Amino acid sequence: MNALASGPRILLIDSNVYFSKRVGDALRQLGFEVIQCTQVSYALTMLEWNAPSAVLCATNLREMGALEMAPILRADPKTTNIALIAIGGGGSDQALLEAYRAGCDDFVDRRKPPSDIAAHVRNFLISRQEGFQPTQMLLSADTDLSGSLSHLDLAGVIQMLGPARQTGALHINATDADGIIFFEAGEIVHAECDALFGDEAVKEIIQTCQGAEKGVYKFVYGATAAQRTVLRSATDLLLDAMRELDEEQNANQEQDQHAGQHAEQHDGQHEGLHENAEKEWS
């Protein structure tokens, strides 16, 4: 794994001073420069003159938390590229999806030891720096596979998890898709996307994310599904999803061609009527 650039700056926002100190100390031990504050409103003024590599912000702040801060950062061209990691009290799939939907780049459970939180931040920034975490990171259970769909497409992520026989939940947040795919020993066993479940959910996620310029994914190791809704192999589902995309694209092209031919015929008939009218007047 490549190292981060020396001394990246982290802005840590949390109203619990004791928790903030412990996490800040753990981050400093990994070589980070840490700036700490207790309010988002004050932190936003700091961003104008001292932009950090990432913001680590609690979700449960009284005034404004990470979920409310995210759209403010994304709306300003000066801060839109600053990474925002939410710190929440629950490590559930729903908490992670809510963070992604709000515009956060990642989510970490504050109940983890400070050293684990610091390692999570480091691994996330390495992933962000390199575009995606390399395949060898799948061998380590204490790191999260995460990255941007613009650097590695979803099919590539699925194809990495299969041969590595990983068990866990792959969370996907793209422009038109919020989904989750569960793996057990490398096999897809369950998937959800909006109101869809099972095979159809897997295909919907793959098709929506195909060619996506924006979107993120995160694989949470060890997470298991309460039910099995997917019976087909990942390869079959990938091929089926791509086949349907090709068929839809071909149908759209044929429709466009027919529309173009109809327009040309209409224009030709209009020109013919115009010429006949000119002859009659002459």
C-alpha positions as CSV (number, residue, x, y, z in Angstrom):
1,M,0.0,0.0,0.0
2,N,1.4,3.4,-0.9
3,A,2.0,6.0,1.8
4,L,0.1,9.2,2.0
5,A,1.8,12.6,1.4
6,S,3.6,13.8,4.5
7,G,1.5,15.4,7.2
8,P,-2.1,15.5,5.7
9,R,-4.3,17.8,7.6
10,I,-7.5,16.5,9.3
11,L,-10.3,18.8,10.6
12,L,-12.0,17.0,13.4
13,I,-15.4,18.3,14.5
14,D,-17.0,16.8,17.6
15,S,-18.6,18.3,20.7
16,N,-17.3,15.5,23.0
17,V,-14.0,16.9,24.0
18,Y,-12.7,13.6,25.5
19,F,-13.6,11.6,22.4
20,S,-12.1,14.2,20.2
21,K,-8.8,14.2,22.1
22,R,-8.5,10.4,21.9
23,V,-9.2,10.3,18.2
24,G,-7.0,13.3,17.6
25,D,-4.1,11.7,19.4
26,A,-4.6,8.4,17.4
27,L,-4.5,10.4,14.2
28,R,-1.4,12.2,15.2
29,Q,0.3,8.9,15.9
30,L,-0.2,8.1,12.2
31,G,1.4,11.3,11.1
32,F,-1.7,13.5,10.6
33,E,-1.9,17.2,11.5
34,V,-5.1,17.5,13.4
35,I,-7.2,20.7,13.9
36,Q,-10.1,20.3,16.4
37,C,-13.2,22.3,16.9
38,T,-16.7,21.6,18.4
39,Q,-19.0,23.5,16.0
40,V,-19.6,23.1,12.2
41,S,-20.4,26.8,11.8
42,Y,-16.9,27.8,13.0
43,A,-15.3,25.0,11.0
44,L,-16.9,26.3,7.8
45,T,-15.1,29.7,8.3
46,M,-11.8,27.8,8.8
47,L,-12.2,26.0,5.5
48,E,-11.9,29.4,3.6
49,W,-8.3,29.9,4.6
50,N,-7.0,26.5,5.9
51,A,-8.5,23.7,3.7
52,P,-7.8,20.2,5.1
53,S,-7.3,16.9,3.3
54,A,-10.4,15.6,5.0
55,V,-13.1,16.6,7.5
56,L,-14.0,14.1,10.2
57,C,-17.4,15.3,11.5
58,A,-19.9,13.9,14.0
59,T,-23.5,13.3,12.9
60,N,-25.1,14.1,16.3
61,L,-24.0,17.7,16.9
62,R,-26.7,20.0,18.3
63,E,-26.4,22.8,15.8
64,M,-25.4,21.1,12.6
65,G,-23.8,17.7,11.9
66,A,-22.0,15.9,9.1
67,L,-25.2,15.1,7.2
68,E,-26.2,18.8,7.2
69,M,-22.6,20.0,6.5
70,A,-22.3,17.8,3.3
71,P,-24.5,19.8,1.0
72,I,-22.9,23.0,2.1
73,L,-19.4,21.7,1.2
74,R,-20.6,20.3,-2.2
75,A,-22.4,23.5,-3.2
76,D,-19.2,25.7,-2.9
77,P,-16.6,25.1,-5.7
78,K,-13.8,26.0,-3.2
79,T,-14.8,23.1,-0.8
80,T,-16.6,20.6,-3.1
81,N,-13.5,18.3,-3.4
82,I,-12.8,18.2,0.4
83,A,-13.4,14.7,1.7
84,L,-16.1,14.5,4.4
85,I,-16.2,11.4,6.7
86,A,-19.2,11.2,9.0
87,I,-18.7,9.8,12.5
88,G,-21.9,8.2,13.8
89,G,-23.1,6.1,16.7
90,G,-24.5,3.3,14.6
91,G,-22.7,1.0,12.2
92,S,-25.9,-0.2,10.4
93,D,-26.3,-0.4,6.7
94,Q,-29.0,2.4,6.9
95,A,-26.6,4.8,8.7
96,L,-24.0,4.3,5.9
97,L,-26.5,4.8,3.1
98,E,-27.9,8.0,4.8
99,A,-24.3,9.4,5.0
100,Y,-23.8,8.6,1.3
101,R,-27.1,10.1,0.3
102,A,-26.4,13.3,2.2
103,G,-23.1,13.7,0.2
104,C,-20.6,12.4,2.7
105,D,-17.6,10.4,1.2
106,D,-17.5,7.8,4.0
107,F,-18.9,6.8,7.4
108,V,-17.2,5.4,10.5
109,D,-18.7,4.0,13.6
110,R,-17.7,6.1,16.6
111,R,-17.9,3.1,18.9
112,K,-14.8,1.7,17.4
113,P,-11.5,2.2,19.3
114,P,-9.7,5.5,18.4
115,S,-6.9,3.6,16.8
116,D,-9.3,1.8,14.5
117,I,-11.0,5.1,13.5
118,A,-7.6,6.7,12.7
119,A,-6.7,3.6,10.6
120,H,-10.0,3.9,8.8
121,V,-9.3,7.5,7.9
122,R,-5.8,6.7,6.7
123,N,-7.1,3.8,4.5
124,F,-9.8,6.0,3.1
125,L,-7.4,8.8,2.1
126,I,-5.0,6.2,0.5
127,S,-8.0,4.9,-1.4
128,R,-8.9,8.4,-2.5
129,Q,-5.4,9.3,-3.4
130,E,-4.9,6.1,-5.6
131,G,-8.4,6.1,-7.1
132,F,-9.3,2.7,-5.5
133,Q,-7.7,0.4,-3.0
134,P,-5.6,-2.3,-4.7
135,T,-6.6,-6.0,-4.7
136,Q,-4.1,-6.9,-2.0
137,M,-6.1,-5.0,0.5
138,L,-8.8,-7.7,0.2
139,L,-6.4,-9.9,2.2
140,S,-6.7,-7.7,5.3
141,A,-9.9,-7.9,7.3
142,D,-9.2,-4.6,9.2
143,T,-9.5,-2.4,6.1
144,D,-12.4,-1.4,4.0
145,L,-12.5,-1.6,0.2
146,S,-13.9,1.7,-1.0
147,G,-13.5,4.1,-3.9
148,S,-15.1,6.0,-6.7
149,L,-17.0,4.4,-9.6
150,S,-15.3,6.8,-11.9
151,H,-12.0,5.0,-11.2
152,L,-13.2,1.4,-11.0
153,D,-16.5,0.3,-12.4
154,L,-18.9,-1.8,-10.3
155,A,-18.3,-4.9,-12.5
156,G,-14.6,-4.7,-11.7
157,V,-15.4,-4.5,-8.0
158,I,-17.7,-7.5,-8.1
159,Q,-15.1,-9.5,-10.1
160,M,-12.5,-8.7,-7.4
161,L,-14.6,-9.8,-4.5
162,G,-15.6,-13.2,-6.1
163,P,-12.2,-14.8,-6.5
164,A,-11.1,-13.4,-3.2
165,R,-14.0,-15.3,-1.6
166,Q,-15.0,-12.4,0.5
167,T,-18.0,-12.2,2.9
168,G,-19.6,-8.8,3.5
169,A,-21.9,-6.1,2.2
170,L,-21.1,-3.9,-0.9
171,H,-22.8,-0.5,-0.5
172,I,-23.3,1.4,-3.7
173,N,-24.4,5.1,-4.0
174,A,-24.6,6.5,-7.5
175,T,-26.7,9.3,-9.1
176,D,-29.8,7.1,-9.6
177,A,-29.1,4.1,-7.4
178,D,-28.7,3.4,-3.7
179,G,-28.2,-0.3,-3.3
180,I,-26.5,-3.0,-1.3
181,I,-25.1,-6.4,-2.4
182,F,-24.3,-9.1,0.1
183,F,-21.5,-11.6,-0.6
184,E,-20.8,-14.9,1.2
185,A,-17.5,-16.6,0.4
186,G,-17.4,-14.6,-2.9
187,E,-20.9,-15.5,-4.0
188,I,-23.7,-12.9,-4.2
189,V,-26.5,-14.1,-1.8
190,H,-28.8,-11.0,-1.4
191,A,-29.3,-7.6,-3.0
192,E,-31.6,-4.6,-2.5
193,C,-32.1,-1.5,-4.7
194,D,-35.1,0.7,-3.9
195,A,-38.1,-1.7,-4.1
196,L,-36.2,-4.4,-5.9
197,F,-34.7,-7.6,-4.3
198,G,-32.6,-10.5,-5.5
199,D,-31.5,-11.0,-9.1
200,E,-33.4,-8.0,-10.4
201,A,-31.8,-5.7,-7.8
202,V,-28.3,-6.8,-8.8
203,K,-29.0,-6.2,-12.5
204,E,-30.6,-2.8,-11.7
205,I,-27.5,-1.7,-9.7
206,I,-25.1,-2.9,-12.4
207,Q,-27.0,-1.2,-15.2
208,T,-27.5,2.0,-13.4
209,C,-23.8,2.2,-12.5
210,Q,-22.5,1.3,-15.9
211,G,-20.5,4.2,-17.2
212,A,-21.3,6.3,-14.1
213,E,-19.1,9.4,-13.8
214,K,-20.1,9.9,-10.2
215,G,-20.7,7.5,-7.4
216,V,-19.0,5.6,-4.6
217,Y,-18.8,2.1,-3.3
218,K,-17.8,0.6,0.0
219,F,-17.3,-3.0,1.0
220,V,-18.0,-3.7,4.7
221,Y,-16.2,-7.0,5.7
222,G,-18.1,-9.6,7.7
223,A,-21.7,-8.2,7.2
224,T,-24.2,-10.9,6.5
225,A,-27.7,-11.0,5.0
226,A,-30.7,-12.3,6.9
227,Q,-32.1,-14.0,3.8
228,R,-30.9,-15.4,0.5
229,T,-32.6,-13.9,-2.6
230,V,-30.0,-14.4,-5.2
231,L,-29.5,-17.9,-6.7
232,R,-27.6,-17.1,-9.9
233,S,-23.9,-16.6,-10.1
234,A,-22.3,-13.2,-10.3
235,T,-21.0,-13.9,-13.8
236,D,-24.4,-14.9,-15.1
237,L,-26.0,-11.7,-13.6
238,L,-23.2,-9.5,-15.0
239,L,-23.6,-11.0,-18.5
240,D,-27.4,-10.7,-18.3
241,A,-27.3,-7.1,-17.2
242,M,-24.9,-6.1,-20.0
243,R,-26.9,-8.0,-22.6
244,E,-30.0,-6.1,-21.6
245,L,-28.1,-2.8,-21.8
246,D,-26.9,-3.7,-25.3
247,E,-30.4,-4.6,-26.4
248,E,-31.8,-1.4,-25.0
249,Q,-29.0,0.6,-26.7
250,N,-29.6,-1.1,-30.1
251,A,-33.4,-0.5,-29.8
252,N,-32.8,3.2,-29.1
253,Q,-30.4,3.5,-32.0
254,E,-33.0,1.9,-34.4
255,Q,-35.7,4.2,-33.0
256,D,-33.5,7.2,-33.6
257,Q,-32.7,6.0,-37.2
258,H,-36.4,5.5,-37.9
259,A,-37.2,9.0,-36.5
260,G,-34.5,10.5,-38.7
261,Q,-35.7,8.7,-41.8
262,H,-39.3,9.9,-41.1
263,A,-38.1,13.4,-40.7
264,E,-36.2,13.3,-44.0
265,Q,-39.3,12.0,-45.8
266,H,-41.4,14.7,-44.2
267,D,-38.9,17.4,-45.3
268,G,-38.8,15.9,-48.8
269,Q,-42.6,16.0,-49.1
270,H,-42.6,19.6,-47.8
271,E,-40.0,20.7,-50.4
272,G,-42.0,18.9,-53.1
273,L,-45.2,20.7,-52.2
274,H,-43.3,24.0,-52.1
275,E,-41.8,23.4,-55.6
276,N,-45.2,22.6,-57.0
277,A,-46.7,25.7,-55.5
278,E,-44.0,27.8,-57.1
279,K,-44.7,26.3,-60.5
280,E,-48.4,27.0,-60.2
281,W,-47.8,30.6,-59.3
282,S,-45.4,31.0,-62.2
